[in-house]
Each structure stands twice: as C-alpha cells, then as structure tokens.
Amino acid sequence: MNCDYDRLHNLVNNHKTIRQILGHGVVDDQSCYYLQTLKDNVSLLTPEILDQINPVVVNAGHELIKKKELGDDRLPAPDRGARDQFHGRCDSFVVETNVEYPTDTHLLFDSVRKVIQLLIRLCRRHQVEESIKVSDIKKLKKLWRHLQKLKPSTSKDESKQASRRKEIIDAHQAYLDLAKELVERAHRQLEELEKIEGVDKGKILKIKDFMNHARRQLDQIDRRLFKVKRFLIKKKYFPFLNPIRNGSVKGKRVYRWN
C-alpha cells in the first residue's frame, strides 16, 4: 500500500471495505483504532510470520480455485489434459523513495562519518580512550555544507570569476585536509584496537571497508578537482549506504555497478 501510519490510521477507521474485512459491521461501526495500537500491532508482523502466512494463503487459494474444476474446453489448447498445473501472474510497481544525489564530497562525508561512528562504539565497548570524537563529524560537516553553498560566479568580470574559483578550491582543500587527518587518526586508533584480545573482527573489517571508501573518494576528488581528470560513468562510485540505487541510465545504455 506504500502508506505511513497516519494514512493507515485513516483507512482502518473510515474505509468501509477495510473495516468489513476486519470484522466490523453496522453494530460496532463507531469503534475505532488508536494510532499507537496500529504501531504496536504492525511492529509484530515480522518477515518470519509473513513466511508462515504466505503458504497458508496460497494453499487456501488452491483449494478454492482448482483447475480440476475446469473443463478441458475452458483450458488453452497446450494445457488441455494437464489440469494439475497452476500458472501464476505477478505485477510490479514503483515506490517513491528519497534518493540523494551522490556527489563525491557527499560520499566522502558518509564514509568518514561511518568510520568515526563505528570506531567510537568499538572503543567504548572495550573501554579504550577515544582519539577521535563525535565533534570531529560536526567540524567536517560544517566544511562540507560551506563548500556546497559555493557556486561559480556568473559575473562577466574575470577577476571576480577567478576570485570565486579560488574560494571554491580553497574550500575543497580545507575539506579534504580535515578528511585526510580524520582517516589517519582513525587508522592509528584501529591499529590499537586490533591488538586487543577478543575484539570483534567483523566490526574491524566493516570499519576498514568504510575507510577504503574514504581513501578512494579522497583520491577521486583530488584527481577531478585539482588534476582535472574526467571519469566514465561506469568508473564512478555511487552511494554505498543505500544499495537500492543500483542502476544509471545514460542515453539508452544502462550501466550496472552493484
């Protein structure tokens, strides 16, 4: 249905057909569901429970409508005589989602942020003094937001254009310098954690993976901005925190990167 709790709350209290499915008739038509009740009940509907419900629904459908009840003349010519075979039909639809544009600076911020967050959790679990703080994320985000607001000058004055270009480059350089410093500090902290007995190796590998993403983005931004190198779309990197975005269309050709 692709709806939120507010819409679901409205449907179960006002939609006549849905209320009839829920077992409400004319007598108890005034009874209503509270929003918190819906949230509590929907949260109980886990994927495991759905896996148990699906076979029951399918088997009930097979018992209700069987091809054995149909005559040979009602079946397609190739299927006549094969009454026990069932054919299914399915459909798909597009669901609206929030997709952020995957800029290089955004990907760099995401990767560094995840490195710091995971590293801090691991340090606190093993009671290790943190050499990197949550405040470092705020400092990096402040620089990132600043360079996001910088746009090329539309003035016809070449001196103003040159001044704005320098301002943009300086903002990117400050952003890259801080990101590099945080990655190096995180690397040294990670080396200390690896020496601890009983440390979660899975967490270590996950942090290293995000750290590799950060180093790759640092190199890519440096080459694109300061060395002015262009990249084919199939060689560019895309959001790694939301894997649903797994396709990009350029003209009539589709590139896959997952």
CYANA upper distance limits for C-alpha pairs under 8 A (distance plus 0.5 A):
  2 ASN  CA     95 VAL  CA      7.53
  3 CYS  CA      7 ARG  CA      6.45
  3 CYS  CA      8 LEU  CA      7.04
  4 ASP  CA      8 LEU  CA      6.78
  5 TYR  CA      9 HIS  CA      6.39
  5 TYR  CA     35 LEU  CA      7.79
  5 TYR  CA     38 LEU  CA      7.98
  5 TYR  CA     39 LYS  CA      7.71
  6 ASP  CA     10 ASN  CA      6.83
  6 ASP  CA     35 LEU  CA      8.04
  7 ARG  CA     11 LEU  CA      6.70
  8 LEU  CA     12 VAL  CA      6.73
  9 HIS  CA     13 ASN  CA      6.88
  9 HIS  CA     33 TYR  CA      7.72
  9 HIS  CA     34 TYR  CA      7.91
  9 HIS  CA     35 LEU  CA      6.51
  9 HIS  CA     38 LEU  CA      7.72
 10 ASN  CA     14 ASN  CA      6.42
 10 ASN  CA     15 HIS  CA      8.12
 11 LEU  CA     15 HIS  CA      5.45
 11 LEU  CA     18 ILE  CA      7.67
 12 VAL  CA     18 ILE  CA      6.72
 12 VAL  CA     19 ARG  CA      6.48
 12 VAL  CA     32 CYS  CA      8.29
 12 VAL  CA     33 TYR  CA      7.70
 13 ASN  CA     19 ARG  CA      7.63
 13 ASN  CA     31 SER  CA      8.49
 13 ASN  CA     32 CYS  CA      5.96
 13 ASN  CA     33 TYR  CA      6.97
 14 ASN  CA     19 ARG  CA      8.09
 15 HIS  CA     19 ARG  CA      6.68
 16 LYS  CA     20 GLN  CA      6.71
 17 THR  CA     21 ILE  CA      6.84
 18 ILE  CA     22 LEU  CA      6.82
 19 ARG  CA     23 GLY  CA      6.91
 19 ARG  CA     24 HIS  CA      5.90
 19 ARG  CA     25 GLY  CA      8.25
 20 GLN  CA     24 HIS  CA      5.57
 20 GLN  CA     25 GLY  CA      6.80
 24 HIS  CA     28 ASP  CA      6.53
 24 HIS  CA     29 ASP  CA      6.77
 25 GLY  CA     29 ASP  CA      6.35
 33 TYR  CA     37 THR  CA      7.17
 33 TYR  CA     38 LEU  CA      7.71
 34 TYR  CA     38 LEU  CA      7.16
 35 LEU  CA     39 LYS  CA      6.97
 36 GLN  CA     40 ASP  CA      6.65
 37 THR  CA     41 ASN  CA      6.65
 38 LEU  CA     42 VAL  CA      6.39
 39 LYS  CA     43 SER  CA      6.63
 40 ASP  CA     44 LEU  CA      7.32
 41 ASN  CA     45 LEU  CA      7.56
 45 LEU  CA     49 ILE  CA      6.76
 45 LEU  CA     50 LEU  CA      7.51
 46 THR  CA     50 LEU  CA      6.95
 47 PRO  CA     51 ASP  CA      6.69
 48 GLU  CA     52 GLN  CA      7.08
 49 ILE  CA     53 ILE  CA      6.79
 50 LEU  CA     54 ASN  CA      6.55
 51 ASP  CA     55 PRO  CA      7.76
 52 GLN  CA     56 VAL  CA      7.62
 53 ILE  CA     57 VAL  CA      6.85
 54 ASN  CA     58 VAL  CA      6.67
 55 PRO  CA     59 ASN  CA      6.47
 56 VAL  CA     60 ALA  CA      6.60
 57 VAL  CA     61 GLY  CA      6.72
 58 VAL  CA     62 HIS  CA      6.79
 59 ASN  CA     63 GLU  CA      6.77
 60 ALA  CA     64 LEU  CA      6.67
 61 GLY  CA     65 ILE  CA      6.56
 62 HIS  CA     66 LYS  CA      6.16
 65 ILE  CA     69 GLU  CA      8.06
 66 LYS  CA     70 LEU  CA      7.98
 67 LYS  CA     83 ARG  CA      5.95
 67 LYS  CA     84 ASP  CA      6.98
 67 LYS  CA     85 GLN  CA      8.14
 67 LYS  CA     86 PHE  CA      7.95
 68 LYS  CA     83 ARG  CA      6.08
 68 LYS  CA     84 ASP  CA      7.19
 70 LEU  CA     74 ARG  CA      6.82
 70 LEU  CA     75 LEU  CA      7.87
 71 GLY  CA     75 LEU  CA      7.50
 72 ASP  CA     80 ARG  CA      5.91
 72 ASP  CA     81 GLY  CA      7.32
 73 ASP  CA     80 ARG  CA      8.20
 75 LEU  CA     79 ASP  CA      6.61
 75 LEU  CA     80 ARG  CA      6.28
 76 PRO  CA     80 ARG  CA      6.86
 79 ASP  CA     83 ARG  CA      7.63
 99 VAL  CA    245 ARG  CA      8.43
102 PRO  CA    106 HIS  CA      6.91
102 PRO  CA    107 LEU  CA      6.98
102 PRO  CA    238 PHE  CA      6.35
102 PRO  CA    239 PRO  CA      6.43
103 THR  CA    107 LEU  CA      6.80
104 ASP  CA    108 LEU  CA      6.71
104 ASP  CA    217 GLN  CA      6.93
104 ASP  CA    220 GLN  CA      8.22
104 ASP  CA    221 ILE  CA      7.00
105 THR  CA    109 PHE  CA      6.74
105 THR  CA    144 TRP  CA      7.69
105 THR  CA    217 GLN  CA      8.22
105 THR  CA    221 ILE  CA      7.99
106 HIS  CA    110 ASP  CA      6.71
106 HIS  CA    144 TRP  CA      8.39
107 LEU  CA    111 SER  CA      6.68
107 LEU  CA    214 ALA  CA      8.31
107 LEU  CA    217 GLN  CA      7.58
107 LEU  CA    238 PHE  CA      8.16
107 LEU  CA    239 PRO  CA      7.11
108 LEU  CA    112 VAL  CA      6.70
108 LEU  CA    179 ALA  CA      8.46
108 LEU  CA    213 HIS  CA      8.00
108 LEU  CA    214 ALA  CA      5.88
108 LEU  CA    217 GLN  CA      6.07
108 LEU  CA    218 LEU  CA      7.50
109 PHE  CA    113 ARG  CA      6.41
109 PHE  CA    140 LEU  CA      7.91
109 PHE  CA    141 LYS  CA      7.70
109 PHE  CA    144 TRP  CA      8.15
109 PHE  CA    179 ALA  CA      8.49
109 PHE  CA    214 ALA  CA      8.48
110 ASP  CA    114 LYS  CA      6.71
111 SER  CA    115 VAL  CA      6.78
111 SER  CA    210 PHE  CA      5.78
111 SER  CA    211 MET  CA      7.25
111 SER  CA    213 HIS  CA      6.58
111 SER  CA    214 ALA  CA      5.78
112 VAL  CA    116 ILE  CA      6.78
112 VAL  CA    137 ILE  CA      8.50
112 VAL  CA    179 ALA  CA      7.57
112 VAL  CA    182 LEU  CA      8.05
112 VAL  CA    183 VAL  CA      7.46
112 VAL  CA    210 PHE  CA      7.72
112 VAL  CA    211 MET  CA      7.49
112 VAL  CA    214 ALA  CA      6.48
113 ARG  CA    117 GLN  CA      6.64
113 ARG  CA    137 ILE  CA      6.61
114 LYS  CA    118 LEU  CA      6.49
114 LYS  CA    207 ILE  CA      8.16
114 LYS  CA    210 PHE  CA      7.26
115 VAL  CA    119 LEU  CA      6.44
115 VAL  CA    186 ALA  CA      7.88
115 VAL  CA    207 ILE  CA      5.96
115 VAL  CA    208 LYS  CA      8.42
115 VAL  CA    210 PHE  CA      6.44
115 VAL  CA    211 MET  CA      6.79
116 ILE  CA    120 ILE  CA      6.55
116 ILE  CA    132 ILE  CA      7.54
116 ILE  CA    133 LYS  CA      7.97
116 ILE  CA    134 VAL  CA      7.82
116 ILE  CA    137 ILE  CA      8.07
116 ILE  CA    186 ALA  CA      7.56
117 GLN  CA    121 ARG  CA      6.90
117 GLN  CA    134 VAL  CA      7.91
118 LEU  CA    122 LEU  CA      6.77
118 LEU  CA    203 LYS  CA      8.16
118 LEU  CA    207 ILE  CA      7.09
119 LEU  CA    123 CYS  CA      6.66
119 LEU  CA    186 ALA  CA      7.93
119 LEU  CA    190 LEU  CA      7.94
119 LEU  CA    207 ILE  CA      7.58
120 ILE  CA    124 ARG  CA      6.69
120 ILE  CA    130 GLU  CA      7.15
120 ILE  CA    132 ILE  CA      7.95
120 ILE  CA    133 LYS  CA      7.87
121 ARG  CA    125 ARG  CA      6.68
122 LEU  CA    126 HIS  CA      6.92
122 LEU  CA    203 LYS  CA      8.25
123 CYS  CA    127 GLN  CA      6.26
123 CYS  CA    128 VAL  CA      5.31
123 CYS  CA    129 GLU  CA      7.22
123 CYS  CA    130 GLU  CA      6.81
123 CYS  CA    193 LEU  CA      8.02
124 ARG  CA    128 VAL  CA      6.67
124 ARG  CA    129 GLU  CA      8.29
124 ARG  CA    130 GLU  CA      8.43
126 HIS  CA    199 VAL  CA      8.29
130 GLU  CA    189 GLN  CA      8.24
131 SER  CA    185 ARG  CA      7.67
131 SER  CA    186 ALA  CA      8.36
131 SER  CA    189 GLN  CA      7.24
132 ILE  CA    136 ASP  CA      7.47
132 ILE  CA    182 LEU  CA      8.06
132 ILE  CA    185 ARG  CA      7.47
132 ILE  CA    186 ALA  CA      7.40
133 LYS  CA    137 ILE  CA      8.04
134 VAL  CA    138 LYS  CA      7.52
135 SER  CA    139 LYS  CA      6.89
136 ASP  CA    140 LEU  CA      6.76
136 ASP  CA    182 LEU  CA      8.31
137 ILE  CA    141 LYS  CA      6.56
138 LYS  CA    142 LYS  CA      6.58
139 LYS  CA    143 LEU  CA      7.08
140 LEU  CA    144 TRP  CA      6.72
140 LEU  CA    175 TYR  CA      7.30
140 LEU  CA    178 LEU  CA      7.30
140 LEU  CA    179 ALA  CA      7.51
141 LYS  CA    145 ARG  CA      6.54
142 LYS  CA    146 HIS  CA      6.73
143 LEU  CA    147 LEU  CA      6.91
143 LEU  CA    171 ALA  CA      7.79
143 LEU  CA    174 ALA  CA      7.93
143 LEU  CA    175 TYR  CA      6.17
144 TRP  CA    148 GLN  CA      6.73
144 TRP  CA    175 TYR  CA      6.99
145 ARG  CA    149 LYS  CA      7.08
146 HIS  CA    150 LEU  CA      7.41
146 HIS  CA    171 ALA  CA      7.98
147 LEU  CA    168 ILE  CA      7.19
147 LEU  CA    171 ALA  CA      6.18
147 LEU  CA    172 HIS  CA      7.08
150 LEU  CA    168 ILE  CA      6.80
151 LYS  CA    164 ARG  CA      8.47
151 LYS  CA    168 ILE  CA      8.23
152 PRO  CA    161 GLN  CA      7.74
152 PRO  CA    164 ARG  CA      6.90
152 PRO  CA    165 ARG  CA      7.22
153 SER  CA    160 LYS  CA      7.54
153 SER  CA    161 GLN  CA      5.75
153 SER  CA    164 ARG  CA      6.54
153 SER  CA    165 ARG  CA      8.34
154 THR  CA    161 GLN  CA      7.95
155 SER  CA    160 LYS  CA      7.22
155 SER  CA    161 GLN  CA      7.09
156 LYS  CA    160 LYS  CA      8.45
156 LYS  CA    161 GLN  CA      8.08
157 ASP  CA    161 GLN  CA      6.94
158 GLU  CA    162 ALA  CA      6.57
159 SER  CA    163 SER  CA      6.57
160 LYS  CA    164 ARG  CA      6.67
161 GLN  CA    165 ARG  CA      6.70
162 ALA  CA    166 LYS  CA      6.71
163 SER  CA    167 GLU  CA      6.74
164 ARG  CA    168 ILE  CA      6.71
165 ARG  CA    169 ILE  CA      6.72
166 LYS  CA    170 ASP  CA      6.51
167 GLU  CA    171 ALA  CA      6.64
168 ILE  CA    172 HIS  CA      6.79
169 ILE  CA    173 GLN  CA      6.58
169 ILE  CA    225 LEU  CA      8.31
170 ASP  CA    174 ALA  CA      6.68
171 ALA  CA    175 TYR  CA      6.75
172 HIS  CA    176 LEU  CA      6.59
173 GLN  CA    177 ASP  CA      6.52
174 ALA  CA    178 LEU  CA      6.82
175 TYR  CA    179 ALA  CA      6.73
176 LEU  CA    180 LYS  CA      6.53
176 LEU  CA    218 LEU  CA      7.25
177 ASP  CA    181 GLU  CA      6.73
178 LEU  CA    182 LEU  CA      6.70
179 ALA  CA    183 VAL  CA      6.70
179 ALA  CA    218 LEU  CA      8.46
180 LYS  CA    184 GLU  CA      6.72
180 LYS  CA    215 ARG  CA      8.48
180 LYS  CA    218 LEU  CA      8.02
181 GLU  CA    185 ARG  CA      6.69
182 LEU  CA    186 ALA  CA      6.49
183 VAL  CA    187 HIS  CA      6.59
183 VAL  CA    211 MET  CA      7.40
183 VAL  CA    214 ALA  CA      8.04
183 VAL  CA    215 ARG  CA      8.35
184 GLU  CA    188 ARG  CA      6.88
185 ARG  CA    189 GLN  CA      6.75
186 ALA  CA    190 LEU  CA      6.54
187 HIS  CA    191 GLU  CA      6.82
188 ARG  CA    192 GLU  CA      7.10
189 GLN  CA    193 LEU  CA      6.94
190 LEU  CA    194 GLU  CA      6.70
190 LEU  CA    204 ILE  CA      8.03
191 GLU  CA    195 LYS  CA      7.34
192 GLU  CA    196 ILE  CA      7.75
193 LEU  CA    199 VAL  CA      7.68
194 GLU  CA    199 VAL  CA      7.32
194 GLU  CA    204 ILE  CA      8.06
200 ASP  CA    204 ILE  CA      7.03
201 LYS  CA    205 LEU  CA      6.71
202 GLY  CA    206 LYS  CA      6.72
203 LYS  CA    207 ILE  CA      6.73
204 ILE  CA    208 LYS  CA      6.74
205 LEU  CA    209 ASP  CA      6.62
206 LYS  CA    210 PHE  CA      7.00
207 ILE  CA    211 MET  CA      6.61
208 LYS  CA    212 ASN  CA      6.64
209 ASP  CA    213 HIS  CA      6.96
210 PHE  CA    214 ALA  CA      6.78
211 MET  CA    215 ARG  CA      6.78
212 ASN  CA    216 ARG  CA      6.59
213 HIS  CA    217 GLN  CA      6.74
214 ALA  CA    218 LEU  CA      6.67
215 ARG  CA    219 ASP  CA      6.78
216 ARG  CA    220 GLN  CA      6.63
217 GLN  CA    221 ILE  CA      6.48
218 LEU  CA    222 ASP  CA      6.67
219 ASP  CA    223 ARG  CA      6.71
220 GLN  CA    224 ARG  CA      6.58
221 ILE  CA    225 LEU  CA      6.27
221 ILE  CA    226 PHE  CA      8.37
222 ASP  CA    226 PHE  CA      5.97
222 ASP  CA    227 LYS  CA      7.27
223 ARG  CA    227 LYS  CA      5.20
223 ARG  CA    228 VAL  CA      6.64
223 ARG  CA    229 LYS  CA      6.27
224 ARG  CA    228 VAL  CA      5.21
224 ARG  CA    229 LYS  CA      5.33
224 ARG  CA    230 ARG  CA      6.89
225 LEU  CA    229 LYS  CA      8.16
231 PHE  CA    235 LYS  CA      6.76
231 PHE  CA    236 LYS  CA      7.06
232 LEU  CA    236 LYS  CA      7.17
233 ILE  CA    255 TYR  CA      8.41
234 LYS  CA    255 TYR  CA      6.71
234 LYS  CA    256 ARG  CA      8.02
234 LYS  CA    257 TRP  CA      7.51
239 PRO  CA    243 PRO  CA      7.49
239 PRO  CA    245 ARG  CA      7.86
243 PRO  CA    258 ASN  CA      8.37
246 ASN  CA    256 ARG  CA      6.89
246 ASN  CA    257 TRP  CA      6.97
246 ASN  CA    258 ASN  CA      6.39
247 GLY  CA    254 VAL  CA      7.39
247 GLY  CA    255 TYR  CA      6.67
247 GLY  CA    256 ARG  CA      5.71
247 GLY  CA    257 TRP  CA      7.51
248 SER  CA    254 VAL  CA      6.36
248 SER  CA    255 TYR  CA      6.10
248 SER  CA    256 ARG  CA      7.36
249 VAL  CA    253 ARG  CA      6.46
249 VAL  CA    254 VAL  CA      5.23
249 VAL  CA    255 TYR  CA      7.08
250 LYS  CA    254 VAL  CA      6.89
250 LYS  CA    255 TYR  CA      8.30
